[in-house]
Amino acid sequence: QVQLVESGGGLVQPGESLRLSCALSGSSFMAYIMGWDRQTPGKQRELVARINSGGTTNYADSVKGRFTIFRDNAKNTVYLQMNSLKPEDTAVYYCNANRGPTFSWGQGTQVTVSS
């Protein structure tokens, strides 16, 4: 049973940075494509970034050049470094782990960007 525990959300001002962390337990971290999605009230959950075990990444166009996803395979942890944050980045951010047809999700962490 995969468990994902997120941390690092909070309230920041526009232009500031935050780093989210997500630790996986209960299975082999290297077997998973790891990712972050986000959701705001009334909108569908959207992809933010993904990274496979080899380090290949992909990003939503809205965050390219500002966000970086990376993983530490020794710590079973994936990170999302968010720079130059904008008010429209405000959302609940969810970590996910994908292996074949199976997805597992974290509980979500709130990120609020406001002056």
KOLRO-832764 format. One record per residue: residue number from 1; residue in one letter; y, z negated, x negated of N, C-alpha, C, CB in turn. Coordinates in Angstrom, 1 decimal. Atoms other than C-alpha are relative to their C-alpha. Glycine has a CB too. Layout:
// residues N
ROVEX; NUM; a; Y; Z; X; Y; Z; X; Y; Z; X; Y; Z; X
...
***
This chain:
// residues 115
ROVEX; 1; q; -1.2; 0.0; -0.8; 0.0; 0.0; 0.0; 1.2; 0.0; -0.9; 0.0; -1.2; 1.0
ROVEX; 2; v; -1.2; -0.1; 0.8; 3.2; 1.2; -1.6; 1.1; -0.9; 0.6; 0.5; 1.5; -0.1
ROVEX; 3; q; -1.2; 0.7; -0.5; 6.2; -1.1; -1.4; 1.2; 0.4; -0.9; -0.3; -1.6; -0.2
ROVEX; 4; l; -1.2; -0.4; 0.7; 9.7; -0.1; -2.3; 1.1; -1.1; 0.3; 0.5; 1.4; 0.5
ROVEX; 5; v; -1.0; 1.0; -0.1; 12.4; -2.7; -2.9; 1.3; 0.5; -0.6; -0.4; -1.3; -0.6
ROVEX; 6; e; -1.2; -0.6; 0.5; 16.0; -1.4; -3.2; 1.0; -1.2; -0.3; 0.6; 0.9; 1.1
ROVEX; 7; s; -1.1; 1.0; 0.3; 19.1; -3.2; -4.6; 1.2; 0.8; -0.5; -0.4; -1.1; -1.0
ROVEX; 8; g; -1.2; -0.6; 0.6; 22.6; -2.4; -5.7; 1.1; 0.5; 0.9; -0.4; 1.1; -0.8
ROVEX; 9; g; -1.0; -0.4; -0.9; 24.5; -1.5; -2.6; 1.2; -0.9; 0.1; -0.5; 0.2; 1.4
ROVEX; 10; g; -1.1; 0.9; -0.1; 27.9; -2.9; -1.7; 1.2; 0.8; 0.4; 0.3; -0.6; -1.3
ROVEX; 11; l; -1.3; -0.6; -0.4; 31.6; -2.2; -1.0; 0.8; 0.3; -1.2; 0.7; -1.0; 0.9
ROVEX; 12; v; -0.8; -0.5; 1.2; 33.6; -0.2; -3.5; 1.2; 0.8; 0.6; -0.8; 0.8; -1.0
ROVEX; 13; q; -1.1; -0.8; -0.3; 36.9; 1.6; -3.5; -0.2; 1.5; -0.4; 1.3; -0.5; -0.6
ROVEX; 14; p; 0.2; -1.4; 0.4; 37.2; 5.4; -3.6; 0.2; 0.2; -1.5; 1.0; 0.9; 0.8
ROVEX; 15; g; -0.1; -0.3; 1.4; 36.7; 6.7; -7.2; -0.9; -0.9; -0.9; 1.4; -0.1; -0.4
ROVEX; 16; e; 0.8; 1.0; 0.7; 34.6; 3.7; -8.2; -1.5; 0.5; -0.1; 0.1; -1.4; 0.6
ROVEX; 17; s; 1.4; -0.4; 0.2; 30.9; 3.7; -9.2; -0.9; -1.2; 0.5; -0.3; 0.2; -1.5
ROVEX; 18; l; 1.1; 0.9; -0.4; 27.7; 2.0; -8.0; -1.3; 0.6; -0.6; -0.1; -0.2; 1.5
ROVEX; 19; r; 1.4; -0.4; 0.4; 24.1; 2.1; -9.3; -1.0; -0.7; 1.0; -0.3; -0.4; -1.4
ROVEX; 20; l; 1.1; 0.5; -0.9; 21.2; 1.7; -6.8; -1.3; 0.0; -0.8; -0.1; 0.9; 1.3
ROVEX; 21; s; 1.3; 0.1; 0.7; 17.8; 0.6; -8.0; -1.1; -0.1; 1.1; -0.1; -1.2; -0.9
ROVEX; 22; c; 1.1; 0.0; -0.9; 14.4; 1.0; -6.3; -1.3; -0.2; -0.8; -0.1; 1.2; 0.9
ROVEX; 23; a; 1.3; 0.3; 0.7; 11.2; -0.7; -7.6; -1.2; 0.3; 0.8; 0.1; -1.5; -0.5
ROVEX; 24; l; 1.3; -0.3; -0.7; 7.8; 0.6; -6.6; -1.1; -1.0; -0.5; -0.4; 1.4; -0.2
ROVEX; 25; s; 1.1; 0.8; 0.4; 4.8; -1.7; -6.5; -1.2; 0.5; 1.0; 0.2; -1.5; 0.2
ROVEX; 26; g; 1.2; -0.3; -0.9; 1.2; -1.3; -5.1; -0.7; 1.3; -0.3; 0.4; 0.0; 1.4
ROVEX; 27; s; 0.7; -1.3; 0.3; 0.4; 2.1; -6.6; 0.6; 0.5; -1.3; 0.2; 1.0; 1.1
ROVEX; 28; s; -0.4; -0.5; 1.2; 0.8; 4.3; -9.6; 1.4; 0.8; 0.1; -1.0; 1.0; -0.6
ROVEX; 29; f; -1.3; -0.5; -0.1; 4.5; 5.1; -10.1; 0.0; 1.5; -0.4; 1.0; -0.7; -0.8
ROVEX; 30; m; 0.0; -1.4; 0.5; 3.8; 8.3; -12.0; -0.5; 1.0; 1.0; -0.8; 0.1; -1.3
ROVEX; 31; a; 0.6; -0.9; -0.9; 2.0; 9.8; -9.1; 1.0; 0.5; 1.1; -1.2; -0.6; 0.7
ROVEX; 32; y; -0.9; -0.2; -1.1; 5.1; 9.9; -6.9; 1.2; 0.8; -0.5; 0.4; -1.3; 0.5
ROVEX; 33; i; -1.3; -0.5; 0.1; 8.1; 12.1; -6.5; 0.9; -1.0; 0.7; 0.1; 1.4; 0.8
ROVEX; 34; m; -0.9; 1.0; -0.5; 10.9; 9.6; -6.0; 1.3; 0.6; 0.4; 0.3; -1.1; -1.1
ROVEX; 35; g; -1.3; -0.5; -0.5; 14.1; 10.1; -4.1; 0.8; -1.0; 0.7; -0.3; 1.2; 0.9
ROVEX; 36; w; -1.0; 0.8; -0.8; 17.1; 8.8; -2.3; 0.5; 0.9; 1.2; 1.2; -0.5; -0.8
ROVEX; 37; d; -0.6; -0.6; -1.1; 18.2; 9.8; 1.2; 1.1; -1.0; 0.5; -1.0; 0.3; 1.1
ROVEX; 38; r; -1.0; 0.8; -0.6; 21.1; 8.5; 3.2; 0.2; 0.3; 1.5; 1.4; 0.1; -0.7
ROVEX; 39; q; -0.2; -0.2; -1.5; 22.0; 8.1; 6.9; 1.2; -0.8; 0.4; -1.2; -0.5; 0.8
ROVEX; 40; t; -1.2; 0.7; -0.6; 25.2; 7.3; 8.8; -0.3; 0.1; 1.5; 1.3; 0.8; -0.3
ROVEX; 41; p; 0.2; 0.0; -1.4; 25.3; 6.4; 12.5; 0.3; 1.3; 0.7; 0.9; -1.1; 0.6
ROVEX; 42; g; -0.2; -1.2; -0.8; 24.8; 9.3; 14.8; -0.3; 1.3; -0.7; 1.4; 0.1; 0.4
ROVEX; 43; k; 0.3; -1.2; 0.8; 23.7; 11.7; 12.0; -1.4; -0.1; -0.5; 0.9; 0.1; -1.2
ROVEX; 44; q; 1.3; 0.0; 0.5; 20.4; 12.8; 10.7; -0.1; -0.5; -1.4; -0.6; 1.4; 0.1
ROVEX; 45; r; 0.2; 0.4; 1.4; 19.0; 11.3; 7.5; 0.1; 1.3; -0.9; -1.3; -0.8; -0.2
ROVEX; 46; e; -0.1; -1.2; 0.9; 19.9; 13.7; 4.6; -0.4; -0.4; -1.4; 1.4; 0.5; 0.0
ROVEX; 47; l; 0.4; 0.1; 1.4; 18.5; 14.3; 1.2; 1.2; -0.3; -0.9; -0.7; 1.2; -0.5
ROVEX; 48; v; -1.0; 0.2; 1.0; 20.6; 12.9; -1.7; -0.5; 0.6; -1.3; 0.4; -1.5; -0.1
ROVEX; 49; a; 0.5; -0.4; 1.3; 18.5; 13.4; -4.7; -1.5; -0.2; -0.1; 0.7; -0.7; -1.2
ROVEX; 50; r; 1.5; 0.1; 0.3; 14.8; 13.8; -5.9; -0.2; 0.1; -1.5; -0.8; 1.0; 0.8
ROVEX; 51; i; 0.4; -0.1; 1.4; 13.1; 13.4; -9.2; -1.6; -0.1; -0.1; 0.6; -1.1; -0.9
ROVEX; 52; n; 1.4; 0.1; 0.1; 9.5; 14.2; -10.1; -0.4; -0.8; -1.2; -0.7; 1.4; 0.0
ROVEX; 53; s; 0.5; 0.8; 1.1; 7.3; 12.5; -12.7; 0.4; 0.6; -1.3; -1.5; -0.2; 0.1
ROVEX; 54; g; -0.4; -0.6; 1.3; 8.3; 15.0; -15.3; 1.5; 0.0; -0.2; -0.4; 1.4; 0.0
ROVEX; 55; g; -1.4; 0.1; 0.1; 12.0; 14.4; -14.7; 0.9; 1.1; 0.6; 0.3; -0.1; -1.5
ROVEX; 56; t; -0.7; -1.1; -0.7; 12.9; 17.5; -12.8; 0.7; -0.6; 1.2; -0.9; 1.2; 0.4
ROVEX; 57; t; -0.8; 0.6; -1.0; 15.7; 16.7; -10.4; 0.6; 1.1; 1.0; 1.2; -0.8; -0.6
ROVEX; 58; n; -0.9; -0.8; -0.8; 17.5; 18.2; -7.4; 0.9; -0.9; 0.9; -0.9; 0.9; 0.9
ROVEX; 59; y; -1.1; 0.8; -0.7; 20.6; 17.1; -5.5; 0.5; 0.8; 1.2; 1.1; -0.3; -1.0
ROVEX; 60; a; -0.8; -0.6; -1.1; 22.4; 17.7; -2.3; 1.3; 0.6; -0.6; 0.4; -1.0; 1.1
ROVEX; 61; d; -1.2; -0.6; 0.5; 25.4; 20.0; -2.9; 1.2; -1.0; 0.0; 0.4; 1.2; 0.8
ROVEX; 62; s; -1.2; 0.9; -0.2; 27.8; 17.2; -1.7; 0.0; -1.0; -1.1; -0.2; -0.7; 1.3
ROVEX; 63; v; 0.0; 1.1; 1.0; 26.8; 14.9; -4.6; -0.2; 0.6; -1.4; -1.1; -1.0; 0.2
ROVEX; 64; k; 0.2; -0.6; 1.3; 26.2; 17.4; -7.5; 1.2; -0.3; -0.9; -0.3; 1.5; 0.1
ROVEX; 65; g; -1.0; 0.3; 0.9; 28.2; 16.4; -10.5; 0.6; -1.4; 0.1; 1.1; 1.0; 0.2
ROVEX; 66; r; -0.5; 1.4; -0.2; 28.9; 12.9; -9.2; -1.2; -1.0; -0.1; 0.7; -0.1; 1.3
ROVEX; 67; f; 1.2; 0.9; 0.0; 25.4; 11.4; -8.7; -1.0; 0.4; -1.0; -0.6; -0.1; 1.4
ROVEX; 68; t; 1.1; -0.3; 0.9; 22.6; 11.1; -11.1; -1.2; -0.8; 0.3; 0.4; -0.2; -1.5
ROVEX; 69; i; 1.2; 0.7; -0.3; 19.0; 10.2; -10.3; -0.8; 0.0; -1.3; -0.8; 0.6; 1.2
ROVEX; 70; f; 0.9; 0.0; 1.2; 16.7; 9.0; -13.1; -1.0; -1.1; 0.3; 0.8; -0.3; -1.3
ROVEX; 71; r; 1.1; 0.9; -0.2; 13.5; 7.0; -13.4; -0.4; -0.6; -1.3; -1.2; 0.7; 0.7
ROVEX; 72; d; 0.6; 0.7; 1.1; 12.1; 4.5; -15.8; -1.4; -0.3; 0.3; 0.8; -1.4; -0.3
ROVEX; 73; n; 1.4; 0.1; -0.3; 8.4; 4.9; -15.7; -0.7; -1.2; -0.5; -0.8; 1.3; -0.5
ROVEX; 74; a; 0.5; 1.3; 0.5; 7.8; 1.8; -17.7; 0.3; -1.1; 0.9; 0.5; -0.3; -1.4
ROVEX; 75; k; -0.5; 1.1; -0.9; 9.6; -0.3; -15.1; -0.3; 0.3; 1.4; 1.5; -0.3; -0.2
ROVEX; 76; n; 0.3; -0.4; -1.4; 8.3; 1.6; -12.0; 1.2; 0.0; 0.9; -1.1; -0.9; 0.6
ROVEX; 77; t; -1.3; 0.1; -0.7; 11.9; 2.0; -11.0; 0.7; 1.3; -0.1; 0.9; -1.1; -0.6
ROVEX; 78; v; -0.9; -1.1; 0.0; 14.1; 4.8; -9.9; 1.4; -0.4; 0.3; -0.5; 1.1; 1.1
ROVEX; 79; y; -1.4; 0.4; -0.2; 17.9; 4.7; -10.0; 0.8; 1.1; 0.5; 0.6; -0.5; -1.4
ROVEX; 80; l; -1.0; -1.0; -0.4; 20.8; 6.5; -8.4; 1.3; -0.5; -0.5; 0.0; 0.2; 1.5
ROVEX; 81; q; -1.3; 0.3; 0.5; 24.0; 6.4; -10.4; 1.0; 0.8; 0.8; 0.1; 0.2; -1.5
ROVEX; 82; m; -1.0; -0.7; -0.9; 26.9; 7.2; -8.1; 1.4; -0.3; -0.6; -0.1; -0.6; 1.4
ROVEX; 83; n; -1.4; 0.0; 0.6; 30.3; 8.0; -9.7; 0.9; 0.7; 0.9; 0.0; 0.6; -1.4
ROVEX; 84; s; -1.0; -0.7; -0.8; 33.5; 9.1; -8.2; -0.3; -0.1; 1.5; 0.2; 1.4; -0.4
ROVEX; 85; l; 0.4; 0.2; -1.4; 32.5; 7.7; -4.8; 1.2; 0.3; 0.9; -0.5; -1.4; 0.2
ROVEX; 86; k; -0.9; -0.4; -1.0; 34.2; 9.0; -1.7; -0.3; -0.7; 1.3; 0.0; 1.6; 0.2
ROVEX; 87; p; 0.3; 0.7; -1.3; 34.6; 7.5; 1.8; -1.2; 0.7; 0.7; 1.2; 0.0; 0.8
ROVEX; 88; e; 1.1; -0.7; -0.7; 32.2; 10.2; 3.1; -1.4; -0.3; -0.6; 0.2; 1.4; -0.1
ROVEX; 89; d; 1.3; 0.5; 0.6; 29.5; 8.7; 0.8; -0.5; -1.3; 0.7; 0.1; -0.2; -1.5
ROVEX; 90; t; 0.4; 1.2; -0.8; 29.4; 5.6; 3.1; -1.2; 0.3; 0.8; 1.2; -0.5; 0.8
ROVEX; 91; a; 1.3; -0.2; -0.8; 25.9; 5.3; 4.5; -1.0; -1.1; -0.4; -0.6; 1.4; -0.3
ROVEX; 92; v; 1.1; 0.8; 0.5; 22.7; 3.4; 4.3; -0.9; 0.9; -0.8; -0.8; -0.6; 1.3
ROVEX; 93; y; 0.7; -0.8; 1.0; 20.8; 4.7; 1.3; -1.5; -0.6; 0.0; 0.6; -0.1; -1.4
ROVEX; 94; y; 1.4; 0.3; -0.1; 17.0; 4.8; 1.5; -0.8; 0.6; -1.2; -0.7; 0.4; 1.3
ROVEX; 95; c; 0.9; -0.5; 1.0; 14.6; 5.0; -1.4; -1.3; 0.5; 0.6; -0.3; -1.1; -1.1
ROVEX; 96; n; 1.2; -0.4; -0.5; 11.5; 7.0; -0.8; -1.0; 0.5; -1.1; 0.2; 1.2; 1.0
ROVEX; 97; a; 1.0; -0.4; 0.9; 8.2; 7.8; -2.6; -0.9; 1.0; 0.7; -0.8; -1.2; -0.5
ROVEX; 98; n; 0.8; -1.0; -0.6; 6.3; 11.0; -1.9; -1.2; 0.4; -0.9; 0.9; 1.3; 0.2
ROVEX; 99; r; 1.3; -0.4; 0.7; 2.7; 11.8; -2.8; -0.7; 0.8; 0.9; -0.8; -1.3; -0.5
ROVEX; 100; g; 0.7; -0.9; -0.9; 1.2; 14.8; -1.2; 0.7; 0.0; 1.3; -1.5; -0.4; 0.1
ROVEX; 101; p; -0.6; 0.0; -1.4; 1.8; 14.6; 2.6; 0.6; -1.4; 0.4; -1.0; 0.4; 1.0
ROVEX; 102; t; -0.4; 1.4; -0.4; 2.7; 10.9; 2.5; 1.3; -0.4; -0.6; -1.1; -1.0; -0.5
ROVEX; 103; f; -1.3; 0.5; 0.5; 6.1; 9.4; 2.3; 0.0; -1.5; 0.4; 1.2; 0.7; 0.8
ROVEX; 104; s; -0.3; 1.4; -0.3; 7.0; 5.7; 2.0; 1.4; -0.2; -0.2; -0.9; -0.9; -1.0
ROVEX; 105; w; -1.4; 0.3; 0.0; 10.4; 4.2; 2.5; 0.3; -1.4; -0.3; 0.6; 0.4; 1.4
ROVEX; 106; g; -0.5; 1.3; 0.2; 12.4; 1.3; 1.4; 0.7; -0.5; 1.3; 0.9; -0.1; -1.2
ROVEX; 107; q; -0.7; 0.6; -1.2; 14.4; -1.0; 3.8; 1.4; 0.5; 0.1; 0.0; -1.5; -0.1
ROVEX; 108; g; -1.4; -0.5; 0.0; 17.7; 0.7; 2.9; 1.0; -1.0; -0.5; 0.4; 0.3; 1.5
ROVEX; 109; t; -1.1; 0.8; 0.5; 20.8; -0.6; 1.3; 1.4; 0.7; 0.3; -0.1; -0.2; -1.6
ROVEX; 110; q; -1.3; -0.6; -0.5; 24.4; -0.2; 2.6; 0.9; 0.2; -1.2; 0.6; -1.0; 1.0
ROVEX; 111; v; -1.1; -0.4; 1.0; 27.0; 1.6; 0.5; 1.2; 0.3; 0.9; -0.4; 1.2; -0.9
ROVEX; 112; t; -1.2; -0.2; -0.7; 30.5; 1.4; 1.8; 1.1; 0.3; -1.0; 0.4; -1.2; 0.9
ROVEX; 113; v; -1.1; -0.5; 0.8; 33.4; 3.3; 0.2; 1.3; 0.0; 0.8; -0.3; 1.4; -0.7
ROVEX; 114; s; -1.2; 0.1; -0.8; 36.7; 2.2; 1.5; 1.1; -0.7; -0.8; -0.3; -0.9; 1.3
ROVEX; 115; s; -1.1; 0.6; 0.7; 40.2; 1.3; 0.3; 0.5; -1.2; 0.9; 1.1; 1.0; -0.3
***
